[in-house]
Amino acid sequence: MESSGRTRPRQILVIDSEGNPFNNPSFKCILDLLLEMGCRIDLRYPRSHAPMPRVTGVRMLPYGRLVRELKAVIFDRLCSWRLAFLSVVVESLLLYRNYGLVIGVDRQGLIEAGILNSLKGTPFVFVSFEIMFEAETSSRYKSLERRVSNSVSLWLVQDDVRAQQLEAENGLPSARKMLLPLASAGLGSPQDDRLRDTLGVPPDKHVAIMIGSVEGWSMAGRILRSVADWPEDWVLIVHERYGRTRVSLGSDFASIEPLIGRTIFLSEAAPEKVDEMSHVLAGISVGLAFYEPDYKSYHTGRNLTYLGMASGKISTYLRHGIPVILNKIGLYAEEARRYGFGRVVVAPEEIGVNLDACFGEEYRSNAREYFLKKLDFNNFREQLWSRLCALM
């Protein structure tokens, strides 16, 4: 690892369109790497339900609902290059400094970083977690992304499947891409303080957990209904990513209310950072990860069909040595079969008969080994820092 990054502070602007940088495994690792190497970060983001801890070296530049709605009109509805350009000029004059690098996350981050590049010539990096498809939006909607994509200095994506889709949709230059798994750095630390104990799960029960979103595309409702057919010594913990489990379940809550505290336990915990999940995942035997495109939004259609390896919940389970039961979507299903870290099922209704099958040290060992060899951010940090240094 180069040492030059430690001696000369660099100022970097990060434009995040979701407002959850510390809840995203590889995004958080990128920020950690930049800070470790002596960079100073300005973080522009919308306020959201995601925890946003104060971090030394990071200047927070949040915006509220009004600005978020204005950006949605300009970037998503009107798709106006002139108005988008003007909005970035205004923000640049009011908020921004001189930067050695701009990092844009997802569509809006890409567009705004590209506009700053055309304004000041600052090199920019595009980090992709969501893919917007013309077939689900419009050529006008995609035009803003495509206008700046060829100027990107480096772009990061999880795997070849998603890279291929991004190249086709945006015209991104293939030679400037880097594959970076959606995963944290290093194995999770063992923890004696366990969420399962806080929730009152009996010590003689085995626990499966569902983390992340509990919206329809995560098949949460069907998973909850399947619990009635599970073996008697298994229970389920539901942990919504921002600690809003009961509210987020919506109408599904009424159907499971009699089971709360018996076979289903709801977590309202919200760790500030995604790599601080040891308390939540200690004493968990199986992790559940299901994805079903519902095409109700740009994010839950083809973006899920071409899921690839873009599952933060699966990498988080594996980081903590937790075997996974998942459905056949994306690339993880074949990886689970090949490397023996989980069971692939057709539907949530098959979870119950597979719980005991993937309960054991062999699966746990395979999960940890797969994470360390294939996903661990530490395997990619030197390459990433070298490429960032070359740009700055």
C-alpha atoms as one frame of an Amber mdcrd trajectory, in Angstrom:
protein
   0.000   0.000   0.000   1.339   3.393  -0.930   2.249   5.717   1.891   1.995
   8.951  -0.089  -1.716   9.171   0.675  -0.877   9.650   4.349   1.408  12.638
   3.891  -0.624  14.870   1.610  -4.316  15.283   2.503  -6.618  15.151  -0.483
 -10.068  16.704  -0.569 -12.747  14.442  -2.054 -16.421  15.081  -2.726 -18.777
  12.108  -2.446 -22.284  12.548  -3.884 -24.653   9.894  -2.544 -28.206   9.891
  -3.842 -29.624   7.430  -1.276 -28.367   8.803   2.038 -27.191   5.466   3.479
 -23.388   5.323   3.001 -22.714   3.675   6.353 -25.382   1.037   5.746 -23.829
  -0.162   2.490 -20.916  -2.603   2.936 -18.553  -1.640   0.110 -19.532   2.049
   0.146 -18.637   2.243   3.825 -15.334   0.460   3.120 -14.485   2.976   0.388
 -15.046   5.838   2.823 -12.949   4.070   5.470 -10.117   3.551   2.985 -10.086
   7.191   1.947 -10.030   8.355   5.566  -7.327   5.854   6.495  -5.144   7.176
   3.699  -5.462  10.742   4.956  -8.172  12.068   2.637 -10.810  14.541   3.742
 -14.333  13.907   2.556 -17.277  16.179   1.866 -20.401  13.990   1.822 -23.455
  15.333  -0.029 -26.555  13.257   0.670 -30.315  13.388   1.317 -31.589  12.894
   4.847 -33.264   9.515   5.268 -34.153   6.925   7.910 -30.622   5.502   7.675
 -28.387   6.146  10.703 -25.775   8.793   9.877 -22.979   8.749  12.470 -20.538
  11.613  12.768 -17.124  10.556  11.487 -13.856  12.444  11.909 -12.633  13.652
   8.542 -16.098  13.748   6.956 -17.932  17.061   6.475 -21.651  16.340   6.240
 -23.606  18.214   3.554 -27.180  16.914   3.943 -30.274  18.196   2.222 -33.922
  17.810   3.177 -37.228  16.914   1.590 -37.677  20.130  -0.392 -34.320  19.879
  -2.164 -34.829  16.169  -2.704 -38.176  16.799  -4.400 -36.671  19.582  -6.524
 -33.888  17.248  -7.653 -36.478  14.581  -8.488 -38.334  17.030 -10.722 -35.169
  18.161 -12.509 -33.345  14.842 -12.849 -36.165  12.276 -12.964 -39.249  13.949
 -14.435 -38.067  16.776 -16.649 -34.700  15.109 -17.278 -33.422  18.539 -18.220
 -29.687  18.858 -18.825 -29.797  22.643 -18.532 -31.619  22.627 -15.200 -29.431
  19.805 -13.889 -26.348  21.767 -14.910 -27.675  24.920 -13.256 -28.516  23.094
 -10.015 -24.981  21.714  -9.765 -23.507  25.161 -10.480 -25.549  26.615  -7.610
 -24.491  23.865  -5.202 -20.886  24.247  -6.300 -20.930  27.979  -5.562 -22.692
  27.619  -2.202 -21.232  24.409  -0.789 -18.343  22.874  -2.621 -14.598  23.365
  -2.434 -11.787  22.515  -4.823 -11.524  18.732  -5.015  -8.948  16.315  -6.283
 -11.648  13.743  -6.979 -15.434  13.429  -7.066 -17.195  10.126  -6.375 -20.762
   9.825  -7.624 -22.979   7.025  -6.331 -25.745   5.660  -8.560 -27.615   7.620
 -11.206 -27.914  11.067  -9.686 -24.423  10.916  -8.225 -23.070   9.976 -11.646
 -24.834  12.872 -13.364 -23.825  15.495 -10.802 -20.221  14.255 -10.714 -20.138
  14.364 -14.516 -21.410  17.936 -14.539 -18.718  18.955 -12.044 -16.184  17.317
 -14.350 -17.400  19.411 -17.276 -17.328  22.534 -15.083 -13.927  22.143 -13.476
 -12.240  19.176 -15.102 -12.189  17.246 -11.803 -11.803  13.497 -12.409 -14.750
  11.471 -11.175 -15.529   7.914 -10.139 -18.919   6.270 -10.575 -20.011   3.663
  -8.005 -23.007   1.622  -9.112 -25.386  -0.170  -6.759 -28.609   0.269  -8.766
 -29.105   0.013 -12.542 -31.819   2.006 -14.284 -33.014   0.479 -17.573 -34.335
   2.401 -20.569 -37.071  -0.197 -21.061 -38.472   0.719 -17.639 -37.840   4.474
 -17.866 -37.265   6.261 -21.179 -34.492   7.314 -23.515 -34.889  10.848 -22.141
 -34.433   9.586 -18.576 -31.280   7.728 -19.584 -29.898  10.613 -21.652 -28.477
  12.457 -18.636 -26.497   9.389 -17.537 -25.263   8.647 -21.035 -24.138  12.215
 -21.598 -21.552  11.993 -18.810 -20.704   8.274 -18.775 -17.937   8.444 -21.372
 -16.075  11.003 -19.249 -15.885   8.783 -16.161 -12.339   8.069 -14.977 -13.224
   4.836 -13.136 -16.432   2.957 -12.443 -17.103   0.291  -9.839 -19.670  -2.483
 -10.110 -20.176  -5.799  -8.328 -19.730  -8.405 -11.068 -19.590  -9.092 -14.799
 -23.356  -9.561 -15.141 -24.127  -6.104 -13.827 -21.129  -4.619 -15.637 -22.461
  -5.915 -18.944 -25.866  -4.356 -18.311 -24.328  -1.011 -17.304 -22.148  -0.900
 -20.395 -25.180  -1.555 -22.592 -27.449   0.921 -20.794 -24.997   3.784 -20.225
 -22.201   3.370 -22.740 -19.593   3.226 -19.976 -16.051   2.489 -21.194 -15.202
  -1.119 -20.364 -11.496  -0.412 -19.873 -12.228   1.872 -16.921 -14.280  -0.553
 -14.846 -13.296  -2.360 -11.671 -15.260  -5.210 -10.146 -15.788  -4.705  -6.423
 -18.016  -7.093  -4.448 -20.723  -5.620  -2.236 -19.078  -6.679   1.024 -17.394
  -5.441   4.188 -13.753  -5.837   5.238 -12.718  -8.870   7.280 -14.730 -11.455
   9.166 -17.290 -10.331  11.719 -16.161 -10.348  15.336 -17.714 -12.842  17.791
 -19.966 -11.181  20.359 -21.353 -12.343  23.701 -24.045  -9.639  23.743 -26.685
 -11.100  21.436 -29.828  -9.585  19.967 -31.590 -12.938  20.266 -31.193 -12.811
  24.043 -32.396  -9.199  24.194 -35.530 -10.223  22.272 -36.170 -13.136  24.619
 -35.521 -16.001  22.222 -35.306 -19.194  24.316 -31.730 -20.555  24.467 -32.800
 -23.980  23.191 -34.163 -22.575  19.917 -32.318 -22.380  16.601 -32.719 -18.975
  14.934 -33.126 -17.980  11.296 -32.982 -14.268  10.500 -34.252 -12.010   7.744
 -32.346  -8.706   7.513 -32.582  -5.727   5.197 -35.727  -4.603   3.419 -39.083
  -6.205   4.242 -40.845  -4.845   1.149 -42.732  -7.073  -1.252 -39.796  -7.791
  -3.544 -37.934  -9.364  -0.581 -40.788 -11.907  -0.300 -41.084 -10.985   3.379
 -44.800 -11.752   3.597 -44.377 -15.291   2.259 -41.382 -15.886   4.515 -43.415
 -14.833   7.556 -46.313 -17.087   6.579 -43.956 -20.024   6.066 -42.912 -20.006
   9.733 -46.064 -21.939  10.680 -44.599 -24.973   8.884 -41.088 -24.764  10.382
 -39.722 -27.387  12.805 -40.694 -26.644  16.415 -37.134 -25.903  17.496 -36.703
 -23.049  14.960 -37.786 -19.401  15.229 -37.426 -16.318  13.019 -35.990 -12.872
  13.801 -36.959 -10.051  11.435 -34.478  -7.160  11.386 -35.350  -4.272   9.065
 -32.181  -2.457   8.022 -33.026   0.901   9.660 -34.657  -0.427  12.826 -38.239
   0.212  11.662 -39.371  -3.400  11.467 -42.890  -3.203  12.878 -43.805  -0.117
  10.827 -42.216  -1.456   7.645 -44.127  -4.745   7.788 -47.349  -2.820   7.185
 -50.312  -5.102   6.560 -48.164  -8.212   7.094 -47.911  -7.379  10.787 -51.552
  -8.119  11.544 -51.288 -11.633  10.125 -48.328 -12.552  12.350 -49.223 -10.647
  15.526 -50.277 -13.830  17.414 -46.841 -15.322  16.675 -44.818 -12.349  17.968
 -42.667 -13.435  20.893 -43.362 -17.119  20.222 -42.004 -18.131  16.812 -41.404
 -14.685  15.282 -39.377 -11.947  16.964 -39.159  -8.378  15.662 -35.952  -6.362
  16.013 -36.079  -2.588  16.273 -32.285  -2.348  16.610 -30.427  -0.130  14.143
 -26.622  -0.396  14.207 -25.068   2.847  12.972 -22.786   1.006  10.564 -23.308
  -2.121   8.481 -20.067  -3.696   9.697 -21.307  -3.480  13.301 -23.824  -6.306
  12.906 -22.150  -8.783  15.274 -24.680  -8.074  18.038 -27.544  -8.704  15.612
 -26.086 -11.857  14.057 -24.532 -13.523  17.125 -26.227 -16.845  17.834 -27.954
 -16.973  14.438 -27.936 -20.321  12.650 -29.314 -19.452   9.191 -29.760 -16.272
   7.142 -32.624 -15.842   4.656 -32.191 -13.939   1.384 -34.999 -13.868  -1.166
 -35.464 -11.582  -4.163 -38.444 -11.356  -6.523 -38.692  -8.582  -9.143 -42.092
  -6.909  -8.848 -41.580  -4.090 -11.407 -43.318  -1.595  -9.114 -40.404   0.823
  -9.389 -37.230   1.374 -11.405 -35.322  -0.281  -8.550 -37.329  -3.485  -8.258
 -37.659  -4.650 -11.848 -34.742  -5.526 -14.102 -32.396  -4.170 -11.463 -33.322
  -7.301  -9.468 -33.595  -9.589 -12.489 -29.917  -8.880 -13.127 -29.054  -9.062
  -9.421 -25.681 -10.693  -9.985 -23.714 -10.495  -6.734 -25.359  -7.270  -5.568
 -26.721  -8.611  -2.302 -25.354  -6.939   0.786 -27.417  -9.163   3.073 -25.877
 -12.357   1.688 -22.310 -11.076   2.005 -23.100  -9.910   5.554 -24.359 -13.370
   6.518 -21.269 -15.032   5.068 -18.976 -12.550   6.818 -20.367 -13.822  10.116
 -20.156 -17.489   9.130 -23.927 -17.856   8.732 -25.214 -20.293   6.083 -27.837
 -18.919   3.710 -31.155 -20.185   2.388 -31.899 -18.295  -0.828 -33.965 -18.512
  -3.972 -32.585 -19.014  -7.460 -31.841 -15.492  -8.640 -28.580 -13.734  -9.400
 -25.182 -15.408  -9.167 -25.195 -16.370  -5.494 -27.475 -19.377  -6.023 -24.908
 -21.231  -8.129 -22.117 -20.116  -5.797 -24.000 -21.552  -2.809 -24.308 -24.903
  -4.537 -20.696 -24.911  -5.690 -19.073 -23.813  -2.438 -21.537 -25.320   0.023
 -22.441 -22.273   2.083 -26.205 -22.555   1.737 -29.308 -24.148   0.273 -31.141
 -22.954  -2.832 -34.934 -23.282  -2.857 -37.660 -22.368  -5.304 -39.893 -20.522
  -2.861 -40.088 -19.414   0.804 -42.510 -22.249   1.500 -39.514 -24.609   1.240
 -37.521 -22.922   4.004 -38.802 -25.168   6.805 -37.636 -28.444   5.288 -34.175
 -27.021   4.587 -33.352 -25.442   7.950 -31.868 -28.521   9.583 -30.048 -29.464
   6.367 -27.761 -26.408   6.426 -27.335 -26.281  10.190 -23.805 -27.340  11.113
 -20.159 -26.352  11.288 -19.364 -27.465   7.731 -21.737 -24.902   6.277 -20.495
 -22.224   8.674 -16.883 -22.936   7.765 -17.723 -22.822   4.052 -19.459 -19.479
   4.551 -16.424 -17.907   6.233 -14.001 -19.372   3.707 -16.035 -18.139   0.749
 -16.223 -14.641   2.205 -12.489 -14.450   2.820 -11.549 -15.721  -0.638 -14.174
 -14.095  -2.845 -15.802 -11.111  -1.133 -13.595  -9.539   1.534 -12.954  -5.864
   0.724  -9.397  -6.336   1.981  -8.690  -8.358  -1.169  -9.405  -5.303  -3.332
  -8.243  -2.324  -1.275  -4.734  -2.047  -2.712  -5.939  -2.208  -6.300  -8.656
   0.334  -5.582  -6.348   2.746  -3.767  -3.776   2.483  -6.541  -6.382   3.400
  -9.151  -7.734   6.269  -7.074  -4.238   7.611  -6.481  -3.571   7.579 -10.203
  -6.598   9.811 -10.732  -5.777  12.267  -7.956
